[in-house]
Amino acid sequence: MQSIGKLGEENAAAFLVENGYKILEQNYRFKKSEIDLICSRNNLLIFVEVKTRSSKAFGNPESFVSQKQQDAIIRAAEEYMIEKDWEGGIRFDIIAIYKKGRAEELVHFEDAFY
C-alpha cells in the first residue's frame, strides 16, 4: 500500500496538470533536501511542497512546513536553477491535502514562502 504522502503528491501533481501546470520534476533531490514537485506555468518556475495529513488534530497540513524545511527547499531550488540555467521568475507554493476516508480537501497556496 502506498504511503499517504506519496498518494498526496500524485493527487497534487494531477491537480496541477488539470490547472495548466507542466510537471518538470517529482522528488528532486539536492544533498539532503527534496522538492516534491517542480513545475512551470506562465513562464514561471514553481517549486511545490506537498503536505498530506489524515487528521487536523495538530493543525492544518500547510502549517507543517517549517522554516528549516523552507530553507532546505530554497537551497535545492537554487541548485536546480543553476543546473537548468534558469533566469526567469520563480515561486514557492504549498499544496495542503487533508484526507478523511475517501474524501479529500486540497488547498493550493501560491507564493507561500521565500
Backbone as XML, in Angstrom:
<?xml version="1.0"?>
<chain id="A" units="angstrom">
  <residue number="1" name="MET">
    <atom name="N" x="0.841" y="-1.209" z="0.000"/>
    <atom name="CA" x="0.000" y="0.000" z="0.000"/>
    <atom name="C" x="0.874" y="1.256" z="0.000"/>
  </residue>
  <residue number="2" name="GLN">
    <atom name="N" x="0.456" y="2.247" z="-0.752"/>
    <atom name="CA" x="1.218" y="3.488" z="-0.840"/>
    <atom name="C" x="1.048" y="4.332" z="0.415"/>
  </residue>
  <residue number="3" name="SER">
    <atom name="N" x="2.108" y="5.070" z="0.723"/>
    <atom name="CA" x="2.019" y="5.966" z="1.872"/>
    <atom name="C" x="1.086" y="7.123" z="1.533"/>
  </residue>
  <residue number="4" name="ILE">
    <atom name="N" x="0.520" y="7.716" z="2.569"/>
    <atom name="CA" x="-0.394" y="8.851" z="2.380"/>
    <atom name="C" x="0.345" y="10.012" z="1.708"/>
  </residue>
  <residue number="5" name="GLY">
    <atom name="N" x="1.640" y="10.151" z="2.005"/>
    <atom name="CA" x="2.430" y="11.230" z="1.407"/>
    <atom name="C" x="2.598" y="11.063" z="-0.086"/>
  </residue>
  <residue number="6" name="LYS">
    <atom name="N" x="2.934" y="9.858" z="-0.538"/>
    <atom name="CA" x="3.102" y="9.583" z="-1.973"/>
    <atom name="C" x="1.780" y="9.774" z="-2.717"/>
  </residue>
  <residue number="7" name="LEU">
    <atom name="N" x="0.707" y="9.287" z="-2.113"/>
    <atom name="CA" x="-0.617" y="9.444" z="-2.702"/>
    <atom name="C" x="-0.959" y="10.926" z="-2.828"/>
  </residue>
  <residue number="8" name="GLY">
    <atom name="N" x="-0.646" y="11.682" z="-1.786"/>
    <atom name="CA" x="-0.883" y="13.123" z="-1.803"/>
    <atom name="C" x="-0.119" y="13.818" z="-2.917"/>
  </residue>
  <residue number="9" name="GLU">
    <atom name="N" x="1.159" y="13.420" z="-3.117"/>
    <atom name="CA" x="1.974" y="14.020" z="-4.175"/>
    <atom name="C" x="1.387" y="13.711" z="-5.549"/>
  </residue>
  <residue number="10" name="GLU">
    <atom name="N" x="0.920" y="12.486" z="-5.740"/>
    <atom name="CA" x="0.301" y="12.119" z="-7.024"/>
    <atom name="C" x="-0.968" y="12.934" z="-7.262"/>
  </residue>
  <residue number="11" name="ASN">
    <atom name="N" x="-1.780" y="13.102" z="-6.217"/>
    <atom name="CA" x="-3.011" y="13.897" z="-6.338"/>
    <atom name="C" x="-2.695" y="15.370" z="-6.608"/>
  </residue>
  <residue number="12" name="ALA">
    <atom name="N" x="-1.653" y="15.885" z="-5.950"/>
    <atom name="CA" x="-1.247" y="17.276" z="-6.161"/>
    <atom name="C" x="-0.764" y="17.472" z="-7.594"/>
  </residue>
  <residue number="13" name="ALA">
    <atom name="N" x="0.026" y="16.528" z="-8.109"/>
    <atom name="CA" x="0.523" y="16.617" z="-9.488"/>
    <atom name="C" x="-0.647" y="16.612" z="-10.466"/>
  </residue>
  <residue number="14" name="ALA">
    <atom name="N" x="-1.607" y="15.724" z="-10.252"/>
    <atom name="CA" x="-2.787" y="15.650" z="-11.125"/>
    <atom name="C" x="-3.562" y="16.970" z="-11.084"/>
  </residue>
  <residue number="15" name="PHE">
    <atom name="N" x="-3.729" y="17.536" z="-9.889"/>
    <atom name="CA" x="-4.420" y="18.812" z="-9.715"/>
    <atom name="C" x="-3.704" y="19.917" z="-10.508"/>
  </residue>
  <residue number="16" name="LEU">
    <atom name="N" x="-2.380" y="19.958" z="-10.396"/>
    <atom name="CA" x="-1.608" y="20.992" z="-11.095"/>
    <atom name="C" x="-1.754" y="20.854" z="-12.611"/>
  </residue>
  <residue number="17" name="VAL">
    <atom name="N" x="-1.630" y="19.631" z="-13.117"/>
    <atom name="CA" x="-1.759" y="19.396" z="-14.558"/>
    <atom name="C" x="-3.147" y="19.833" z="-15.039"/>
  </residue>
  <residue number="18" name="GLU">
    <atom name="N" x="-4.173" y="19.488" z="-14.275"/>
    <atom name="CA" x="-5.548" y="19.887" z="-14.629"/>
    <atom name="C" x="-5.703" y="21.404" z="-14.693"/>
  </residue>
  <residue number="19" name="ASN">
    <atom name="N" x="-4.855" y="22.106" z="-13.934"/>
    <atom name="CA" x="-4.942" y="23.566" z="-13.873"/>
    <atom name="C" x="-3.877" y="24.254" z="-14.716"/>
  </residue>
  <residue number="20" name="GLY">
    <atom name="N" x="-3.332" y="23.526" z="-15.702"/>
    <atom name="CA" x="-2.450" y="24.164" z="-16.677"/>
    <atom name="C" x="-0.974" y="24.194" z="-16.343"/>
  </residue>
  <residue number="21" name="TYR">
    <atom name="N" x="-0.560" y="23.494" z="-15.318"/>
    <atom name="CA" x="0.855" y="23.435" z="-14.968"/>
    <atom name="C" x="1.511" y="22.274" z="-15.704"/>
  </residue>
  <residue number="22" name="LYS">
    <atom name="N" x="2.792" y="22.420" z="-16.003"/>
    <atom name="CA" x="3.565" y="21.333" z="-16.600"/>
    <atom name="C" x="4.520" y="20.816" z="-15.529"/>
  </residue>
  <residue number="23" name="ILE">
    <atom name="N" x="4.427" y="19.525" z="-15.208"/>
    <atom name="CA" x="5.314" y="18.932" z="-14.197"/>
    <atom name="C" x="6.680" y="18.672" z="-14.835"/>
  </residue>
  <residue number="24" name="LEU">
    <atom name="N" x="7.722" y="19.232" z="-14.249"/>
    <atom name="CA" x="9.083" y="19.055" z="-14.762"/>
    <atom name="C" x="9.846" y="17.995" z="-13.972"/>
  </residue>
  <residue number="25" name="GLU">
    <atom name="N" x="9.624" y="17.945" z="-12.674"/>
    <atom name="CA" x="10.336" y="17.001" z="-11.814"/>
    <atom name="C" x="9.429" y="16.591" z="-10.651"/>
  </residue>
  <residue number="26" name="GLN">
    <atom name="N" x="9.613" y="15.364" z="-10.198"/>
    <atom name="CA" x="8.978" y="14.906" z="-8.966"/>
    <atom name="C" x="10.079" y="14.390" z="-8.060"/>
  </residue>
  <residue number="27" name="ASN">
    <atom name="N" x="10.038" y="14.756" z="-6.802"/>
    <atom name="CA" x="11.006" y="14.323" z="-5.800"/>
    <atom name="C" x="12.442" y="14.654" z="-6.210"/>
  </residue>
  <residue number="28" name="TYR">
    <atom name="N" x="12.660" y="15.900" z="-6.601"/>
    <atom name="CA" x="14.001" y="16.379" z="-6.947"/>
    <atom name="C" x="14.842" y="16.453" z="-5.683"/>
  </residue>
  <residue number="29" name="ARG">
    <atom name="N" x="16.040" y="15.873" z="-5.732"/>
    <atom name="CA" x="16.916" y="15.850" z="-4.561"/>
    <atom name="C" x="18.207" y="16.623" z="-4.799"/>
  </residue>
  <residue number="30" name="PHE">
    <atom name="N" x="18.598" y="17.367" z="-3.778"/>
    <atom name="CA" x="19.906" y="18.021" z="-3.742"/>
    <atom name="C" x="20.433" y="17.845" z="-2.327"/>
  </residue>
  <residue number="31" name="LYS">
    <atom name="N" x="21.531" y="17.111" z="-2.207"/>
    <atom name="CA" x="22.087" y="16.753" z="-0.897"/>
    <atom name="C" x="20.984" y="16.140" z="-0.035"/>
  </residue>
  <residue number="32" name="LYS">
    <atom name="N" x="20.663" y="16.726" z="1.100"/>
    <atom name="CA" x="19.629" y="16.152" z="1.978"/>
    <atom name="C" x="18.256" y="16.783" z="1.752"/>
  </residue>
  <residue number="33" name="SER">
    <atom name="N" x="18.173" y="17.697" z="0.819"/>
    <atom name="CA" x="16.916" y="18.406" z="0.557"/>
    <atom name="C" x="16.134" y="17.733" z="-0.560"/>
  </residue>
  <residue number="34" name="GLU">
    <atom name="N" x="14.818" y="17.853" z="-0.482"/>
    <atom name="CA" x="13.958" y="17.319" z="-1.536"/>
    <atom name="C" x="12.841" y="18.309" z="-1.829"/>
  </residue>
  <residue number="35" name="ILE">
    <atom name="N" x="12.559" y="18.460" z="-3.127"/>
    <atom name="CA" x="11.419" y="19.265" z="-3.561"/>
    <atom name="C" x="10.413" y="18.289" z="-4.138"/>
  </residue>
  <residue number="36" name="ASP">
    <atom name="N" x="9.200" y="18.304" z="-3.606"/>
    <atom name="CA" x="8.181" y="17.336" z="-4.035"/>
    <atom name="C" x="7.866" y="17.455" z="-5.518"/>
  </residue>
  <residue number="37" name="LEU">
    <atom name="N" x="7.560" y="18.667" z="-5.966"/>
    <atom name="CA" x="7.197" y="18.888" z="-7.362"/>
    <atom name="C" x="7.837" y="20.173" z="-7.868"/>
  </residue>
  <residue number="38" name="ILE">
    <atom name="N" x="8.360" y="20.114" z="-9.079"/>
    <atom name="CA" x="8.831" y="21.316" z="-9.756"/>
    <atom name="C" x="8.024" y="21.392" z="-11.038"/>
  </residue>
  <residue number="39" name="CYS">
    <atom name="N" x="7.394" y="22.547" z="-11.247"/>
    <atom name="CA" x="6.560" y="22.681" z="-12.436"/>
    <atom name="C" x="6.727" y="24.074" z="-13.041"/>
  </residue>
  <residue number="40" name="SER">
    <atom name="N" x="6.126" y="24.231" z="-14.203"/>
    <atom name="CA" x="6.175" y="25.539" z="-14.855"/>
    <atom name="C" x="4.773" y="25.921" z="-15.323"/>
  </residue>
  <residue number="41" name="ARG">
    <atom name="N" x="4.566" y="27.219" z="-15.357"/>
    <atom name="CA" x="3.301" y="27.775" z="-15.852"/>
    <atom name="C" x="3.510" y="29.267" z="-16.053"/>
  </residue>
  <residue number="42" name="ASN">
    <atom name="N" x="3.039" y="29.784" z="-17.167"/>
    <atom name="CA" x="3.143" y="31.224" z="-17.463"/>
    <atom name="C" x="4.565" y="31.760" z="-17.278"/>
  </residue>
  <residue number="43" name="ASN">
    <atom name="N" x="5.544" y="31.047" z="-17.818"/>
    <atom name="CA" x="6.962" y="31.449" z="-17.749"/>
    <atom name="C" x="7.507" y="31.549" z="-16.328"/>
  </residue>
  <residue number="44" name="LEU">
    <atom name="N" x="6.866" y="30.878" z="-15.389"/>
    <atom name="CA" x="7.352" y="30.824" z="-14.016"/>
    <atom name="C" x="7.832" y="29.409" z="-13.718"/>
  </residue>
  <residue number="45" name="LEU">
    <atom name="N" x="8.872" y="29.302" z="-12.933"/>
    <atom name="CA" x="9.328" y="28.018" z="-12.403"/>
    <atom name="C" x="8.777" y="27.949" z="-10.984"/>
  </residue>
  <residue number="46" name="ILE">
    <atom name="N" x="8.030" y="26.895" z="-10.690"/>
    <atom name="CA" x="7.310" y="26.824" z="-9.420"/>
    <atom name="C" x="7.737" y="25.579" z="-8.653"/>
  </residue>
  <residue number="47" name="PHE">
    <atom name="N" x="8.166" y="25.796" z="-7.421"/>
    <atom name="CA" x="8.612" y="24.720" z="-6.530"/>
    <atom name="C" x="7.489" y="24.470" z="-5.534"/>
  </residue>
  <residue number="48" name="VAL">
    <atom name="N" x="7.035" y="23.223" z="-5.468"/>
    <atom name="CA" x="5.838" y="22.919" z="-4.689"/>
    <atom name="C" x="6.142" y="21.900" z="-3.593"/>
  </residue>
  <residue number="49" name="GLU">
    <atom name="N" x="5.793" y="22.249" z="-2.371"/>
    <atom name="CA" x="5.863" y="21.328" z="-1.235"/>
    <atom name="C" x="4.448" y="20.822" z="-0.991"/>
  </residue>
  <residue number="50" name="VAL">
    <atom name="N" x="4.316" y="19.497" z="-0.919"/>
    <atom name="CA" x="3.007" y="18.889" z="-0.703"/>
    <atom name="C" x="2.960" y="18.344" z="0.720"/>
  </residue>
  <residue number="51" name="LYS">
    <atom name="N" x="1.932" y="18.718" z="1.448"/>
    <atom name="CA" x="1.737" y="18.202" z="2.815"/>
    <atom name="C" x="0.374" y="17.527" z="2.882"/>
  </residue>
  <residue number="52" name="THR">
    <atom name="N" x="0.394" y="16.257" z="3.233"/>
    <atom name="CA" x="-0.842" y="15.489" z="3.325"/>
    <atom name="C" x="-1.010" y="14.993" z="4.746"/>
  </residue>
  <residue number="53" name="ARG">
    <atom name="N" x="-2.190" y="15.158" z="5.284"/>
    <atom name="CA" x="-2.473" y="14.699" z="6.640"/>
    <atom name="C" x="-3.837" y="14.020" z="6.670"/>
  </residue>
  <residue number="54" name="SER">
    <atom name="N" x="-3.981" y="13.090" z="7.589"/>
    <atom name="CA" x="-5.276" y="12.421" z="7.736"/>
    <atom name="C" x="-6.008" y="12.939" z="8.976"/>
  </residue>
  <residue number="55" name="SER">
    <atom name="N" x="-5.375" y="13.876" z="9.662"/>
    <atom name="CA" x="-6.004" y="14.458" z="10.845"/>
    <atom name="C" x="-5.583" y="15.915" z="10.965"/>
  </residue>
  <residue number="56" name="LYS">
    <atom name="N" x="-6.474" y="16.743" z="11.454"/>
    <atom name="CA" x="-6.133" y="18.141" z="11.717"/>
    <atom name="C" x="-5.924" y="18.368" z="13.214"/>
  </residue>
  <residue number="57" name="ALA">
    <atom name="N" x="-5.765" y="17.277" z="13.934"/>
    <atom name="CA" x="-5.619" y="17.370" z="15.391"/>
    <atom name="C" x="-4.445" y="18.262" z="15.803"/>
  </residue>
  <residue number="58" name="PHE">
    <atom name="N" x="-3.381" y="18.260" z="14.997"/>
    <atom name="CA" x="-2.198" y="19.051" z="15.349"/>
    <atom name="C" x="-2.050" y="20.283" z="14.477"/>
  </residue>
  <residue number="59" name="GLY">
    <atom name="N" x="-3.078" y="20.602" z="13.704"/>
    <atom name="CA" x="-3.049" y="21.783" z="12.844"/>
    <atom name="C" x="-3.265" y="21.422" z="11.387"/>
  </residue>
  <residue number="60" name="ASN">
    <atom name="N" x="-3.421" y="22.434" z="10.568"/>
    <atom name="CA" x="-3.618" y="22.233" z="9.134"/>
    <atom name="C" x="-2.334" y="21.750" z="8.480"/>
  </residue>
  <residue number="61" name="PRO">
    <atom name="N" x="-2.438" y="20.974" z="7.385"/>
    <atom name="CA" x="-1.246" y="20.416" z="6.743"/>
    <atom name="C" x="-0.190" y="21.461" z="6.386"/>
  </residue>
  <residue number="62" name="GLU">
    <atom name="N" x="-0.629" y="22.623" z="5.885"/>
    <atom name="CA" x="0.328" y="23.645" z="5.456"/>
    <atom name="C" x="1.182" y="24.194" z="6.596"/>
  </residue>
  <residue number="63" name="SER">
    <atom name="N" x="0.697" y="24.066" z="7.828"/>
    <atom name="CA" x="1.456" y="24.590" z="8.977"/>
    <atom name="C" x="2.657" y="23.710" z="9.326"/>
  </residue>
  <residue number="64" name="PHE">
    <atom name="N" x="2.799" y="22.574" z="8.634"/>
    <atom name="CA" x="3.915" y="21.667" z="8.914"/>
    <atom name="C" x="5.147" y="21.932" z="8.042"/>
  </residue>
  <residue number="65" name="VAL">
    <atom name="N" x="5.163" y="23.024" z="7.308"/>
    <atom name="CA" x="6.335" y="23.389" z="6.518"/>
    <atom name="C" x="7.149" y="24.373" z="7.364"/>
  </residue>
  <residue number="66" name="SER">
    <atom name="N" x="8.148" y="23.838" z="8.056"/>
    <atom name="CA" x="8.941" y="24.644" z="8.984"/>
    <atom name="C" x="9.889" y="25.586" z="8.235"/>
  </residue>
  <residue number="67" name="GLN">
    <atom name="N" x="10.420" y="26.567" z="8.965"/>
    <atom name="CA" x="11.392" y="27.494" z="8.375"/>
    <atom name="C" x="12.624" y="26.724" z="7.898"/>
  </residue>
  <residue number="68" name="LYS">
    <atom name="N" x="13.045" y="25.736" z="8.661"/>
    <atom name="CA" x="14.200" y="24.913" z="8.286"/>
    <atom name="C" x="13.922" y="24.180" z="6.967"/>
  </residue>
  <residue number="69" name="GLN">
    <atom name="N" x="12.715" y="23.647" z="6.835"/>
    <atom name="CA" x="12.345" y="22.947" z="5.602"/>
    <atom name="C" x="12.259" y="23.934" z="4.434"/>
  </residue>
  <residue number="70" name="GLN">
    <atom name="N" x="11.708" y="25.116" z="4.680"/>
    <atom name="CA" x="11.656" y="26.146" z="3.637"/>
    <atom name="C" x="13.064" y="26.487" z="3.153"/>
  </residue>
  <residue number="71" name="ASP">
    <atom name="N" x="13.988" y="26.670" z="4.088"/>
    <atom name="CA" x="15.374" y="26.997" z="3.740"/>
    <atom name="C" x="16.006" y="25.890" z="2.901"/>
  </residue>
  <residue number="72" name="ALA">
    <atom name="N" x="15.722" y="24.640" z="3.248"/>
    <atom name="CA" x="16.258" y="23.497" z="2.503"/>
    <atom name="C" x="15.679" y="23.463" z="1.085"/>
  </residue>
  <residue number="73" name="ILE">
    <atom name="N" x="14.388" y="23.742" z="0.961"/>
    <atom name="CA" x="13.744" y="23.772" z="-0.355"/>
    <atom name="C" x="14.345" y="24.892" z="-1.201"/>
  </residue>
  <residue number="74" name="ILE">
    <atom name="N" x="14.570" y="26.041" z="-0.604"/>
    <atom name="CA" x="15.153" y="27.182" z="-1.324"/>
    <atom name="C" x="16.566" y="26.835" z="-1.810"/>
  </residue>
  <residue number="75" name="ARG">
    <atom name="N" x="17.371" y="26.177" z="-0.967"/>
    <atom name="CA" x="18.727" y="25.769" z="-1.381"/>
    <atom name="C" x="18.660" y="24.797" z="-2.564"/>
  </residue>
  <residue number="76" name="ALA">
    <atom name="N" x="17.769" y="23.832" z="-2.482"/>
    <atom name="CA" x="17.611" y="22.862" z="-3.576"/>
    <atom name="C" x="17.122" y="23.567" z="-4.842"/>
  </residue>
  <residue number="77" name="ALA">
    <atom name="N" x="16.218" y="24.524" z="-4.682"/>
    <atom name="CA" x="15.704" y="25.282" z="-5.830"/>
    <atom name="C" x="16.826" y="26.070" z="-6.508"/>
  </residue>
  <residue number="78" name="GLU">
    <atom name="N" x="17.693" y="26.668" z="-5.698"/>
    <atom name="CA" x="18.828" y="27.411" z="-6.254"/>
    <atom name="C" x="19.711" y="26.489" z="-7.085"/>
  </residue>
  <residue number="79" name="GLU">
    <atom name="N" x="19.965" y="25.282" z="-6.590"/>
    <atom name="CA" x="20.769" y="24.308" z="-7.317"/>
    <atom name="C" x="20.081" y="23.914" z="-8.628"/>
  </residue>
  <residue number="80" name="TYR">
    <atom name="N" x="18.789" y="23.681" z="-8.573"/>
    <atom name="CA" x="18.028" y="23.306" z="-9.766"/>
    <atom name="C" x="18.119" y="24.415" z="-10.820"/>
  </residue>
  <residue number="81" name="MET">
    <atom name="N" x="17.988" y="25.662" z="-10.384"/>
    <atom name="CA" x="18.048" y="26.789" z="-11.324"/>
    <atom name="C" x="19.425" y="26.893" z="-11.971"/>
  </residue>
  <residue number="82" name="ILE">
    <atom name="N" x="20.475" y="26.595" z="-11.220"/>
    <atom name="CA" x="21.835" y="26.583" z="-11.782"/>
    <atom name="C" x="21.955" y="25.456" z="-12.814"/>
  </residue>
  <residue number="83" name="GLU">
    <atom name="N" x="21.482" y="24.259" z="-12.438"/>
    <atom name="CA" x="21.531" y="23.098" z="-13.350"/>
    <atom name="C" x="20.830" y="23.391" z="-14.666"/>
  </residue>
  <residue number="84" name="LYS">
    <atom name="N" x="19.686" y="24.039" z="-14.596"/>
    <atom name="CA" x="18.862" y="24.283" z="-15.786"/>
    <atom name="C" x="19.129" y="25.643" z="-16.424"/>
  </residue>
  <residue number="85" name="ASP">
    <atom name="N" x="20.065" y="26.411" z="-15.854"/>
    <atom name="CA" x="20.393" y="27.746" z="-16.350"/>
    <atom name="C" x="19.136" y="28.618" z="-16.436"/>
  </residue>
  <residue number="86" name="TRP">
    <atom name="N" x="18.306" y="28.542" z="-15.376"/>
    <atom name="CA" x="17.046" y="29.288" z="-15.314"/>
    <atom name="C" x="17.290" y="30.716" z="-14.860"/>
  </residue>
  <residue number="87" name="GLU">
    <atom name="N" x="16.754" y="31.665" z="-15.625"/>
    <atom name="CA" x="16.921" y="33.076" z="-15.258"/>
    <atom name="C" x="15.585" y="33.802" z="-15.150"/>
  </residue>
  <residue number="88" name="GLY">
    <atom name="N" x="14.482" y="33.043" z="-15.253"/>
    <atom name="CA" x="13.158" y="33.664" z="-15.193"/>
    <atom name="C" x="12.641" y="33.757" z="-13.763"/>
  </residue>
  <residue number="89" name="GLY">
    <atom name="N" x="11.371" y="34.033" z="-13.649"/>
    <atom name="CA" x="10.723" y="34.175" z="-12.354"/>
    <atom name="C" x="10.500" y="32.828" z="-11.674"/>
  </residue>
  <residue number="90" name="ILE">
    <atom name="N" x="10.416" y="32.874" z="-10.362"/>
    <atom name="CA" x="10.174" y="31.656" z="-9.579"/>
    <atom name="C" x="9.100" y="31.909" z="-8.524"/>
  </residue>
  <residue number="91" name="ARG">
    <atom name="N" x="8.570" y="30.811" z="-8.002"/>
    <atom name="CA" x="7.574" y="30.907" z="-6.936"/>
    <atom name="C" x="7.643" y="29.639" z="-6.104"/>
  </residue>
  <residue number="92" name="PHE">
    <atom name="N" x="7.314" y="29.775" z="-4.832"/>
    <atom name="CA" x="7.268" y="28.631" z="-3.923"/>
    <atom name="C" x="5.842" y="28.460" z="-3.429"/>
  </residue>
  <residue number="93" name="ASP">
    <atom name="N" x="5.257" y="27.305" z="-3.722"/>
    <atom name="CA" x="3.874" y="27.025" z="-3.353"/>
    <atom name="C" x="3.808" y="25.877" z="-2.355"/>
  </residue>
  <residue number="94" name="ILE">
    <atom name="N" x="2.710" y="25.811" z="-1.654"/>
    <atom name="CA" x="2.405" y="24.657" z="-0.796"/>
    <atom name="C" x="1.039" y="24.136" z="-1.227"/>
  </residue>
  <residue number="95" name="ILE">
    <atom name="N" x="0.948" y="22.829" z="-1.370"/>
    <atom name="CA" x="-0.352" y="22.207" z="-1.573"/>
    <atom name="C" x="-0.627" y="21.388" z="-0.324"/>
  </residue>
  <residue number="96" name="ALA">
    <atom name="N" x="-1.707" y="21.746" z="0.361"/>
    <atom name="CA" x="-2.106" y="21.058" z="1.589"/>
    <atom name="C" x="-3.270" y="20.140" z="1.267"/>
  </residue>
  <residue number="97" name="ILE">
    <atom name="N" x="-3.125" y="18.882" z="1.664"/>
    <atom name="CA" x="-4.179" y="17.908" z="1.412"/>
    <atom name="C" x="-4.588" y="17.288" z="2.745"/>
  </residue>
  <residue number="98" name="TYR">
    <atom name="N" x="-5.865" y="17.312" z="2.975"/>
    <atom name="CA" x="-6.428" y="16.694" z="4.182"/>
    <atom name="C" x="-7.323" y="15.558" z="3.718"/>
  </residue>
  <residue number="99" name="LYS">
    <atom name="N" x="-6.956" y="14.350" z="4.080"/>
    <atom name="CA" x="-7.737" y="13.172" z="3.687"/>
    <atom name="C" x="-8.522" y="12.658" z="4.875"/>
  </residue>
  <residue number="100" name="LYS">
    <atom name="N" x="-9.805" y="12.458" z="4.651"/>
    <atom name="CA" x="-10.645" y="11.862" z="5.693"/>
    <atom name="C" x="-11.461" y="10.780" z="5.018"/>
  </residue>
  <residue number="101" name="GLY">
    <atom name="N" x="-11.032" y="9.538" z="5.192"/>
    <atom name="CA" x="-11.677" y="8.428" z="4.480"/>
    <atom name="C" x="-11.429" y="8.588" z="2.999"/>
  </residue>
  <residue number="102" name="ARG">
    <atom name="N" x="-12.498" y="8.537" z="2.219"/>
    <atom name="CA" x="-12.365" y="8.718" z="0.768"/>
    <atom name="C" x="-12.399" y="10.192" z="0.369"/>
  </residue>
  <residue number="103" name="ALA">
    <atom name="N" x="-12.863" y="11.023" z="1.259"/>
    <atom name="CA" x="-12.965" y="12.451" z="0.956"/>
    <atom name="C" x="-11.583" y="13.095" z="1.031"/>
  </residue>
  <residue number="104" name="GLU">
    <atom name="N" x="-11.402" y="14.120" z="0.206"/>
    <atom name="CA" x="-10.123" y="14.816" z="0.198"/>
    <atom name="C" x="-10.355" y="16.303" z="0.006"/>
  </residue>
  <residue number="105" name="GLU">
    <atom name="N" x="-9.653" y="17.069" z="0.789"/>
    <atom name="CA" x="-9.719" y="18.527" z="0.687"/>
    <atom name="C" x="-8.336" y="18.985" z="0.248"/>
  </residue>
  <residue number="106" name="LEU">
    <atom name="N" x="-8.226" y="19.657" z="-0.896"/>
    <atom name="CA" x="-6.938" y="20.124" z="-1.405"/>
    <atom name="C" x="-6.969" y="21.640" z="-1.481"/>
  </residue>
  <residue number="107" name="VAL">
    <atom name="N" x="-5.950" y="22.276" z="-0.885"/>
    <atom name="CA" x="-5.838" y="23.735" z="-0.936"/>
    <atom name="C" x="-4.468" y="24.081" z="-1.489"/>
  </residue>
  <residue number="108" name="HIS">
    <atom name="N" x="-4.453" y="24.944" z="-2.511"/>
    <atom name="CA" x="-3.207" y="25.365" z="-3.166"/>
    <atom name="C" x="-2.850" y="26.773" z="-2.707"/>
  </residue>
  <residue number="109" name="PHE">
    <atom name="N" x="-1.723" y="26.893" z="-1.998"/>
    <atom name="CA" x="-1.245" y="28.187" z="-1.516"/>
    <atom name="C" x="-0.151" y="28.657" z="-2.472"/>
  </residue>
  <residue number="110" name="GLU">
    <atom name="N" x="-0.485" y="29.621" z="-3.322"/>
    <atom name="CA" x="0.505" y="30.160" z="-4.249"/>
    <atom name="C" x="1.376" y="31.177" z="-3.515"/>
  </residue>
  <residue number="111" name="ASP">
    <atom name="N" x="2.662" y="31.208" z="-3.891"/>
    <atom name="CA" x="3.600" y="32.171" z="-3.305"/>
    <atom name="C" x="3.593" y="32.078" z="-1.781"/>
  </residue>
  <residue number="112" name="ALA">
    <atom name="N" x="3.689" y="30.862" z="-1.265"/>
    <atom name="CA" x="3.520" y="30.595" z="0.163"/>
    <atom name="C" x="4.698" y="31.034" z="1.021"/>
  </residue>
  <residue number="113" name="PHE">
    <atom name="N" x="5.885" y="31.046" z="0.433"/>
    <atom name="CA" x="7.075" y="31.475" z="1.194"/>
    <atom name="C" x="8.186" y="31.876" z="0.276"/>
  </residue>
  <residue number="114" name="TYR">
    <atom name="N" x="9.269" y="32.431" z="0.860"/>
    <atom name="CA" x="10.532" y="32.829" z="0.234"/>
    <atom name="C" x="10.925" y="34.192" z="0.687"/>
  </residue>
</chain>
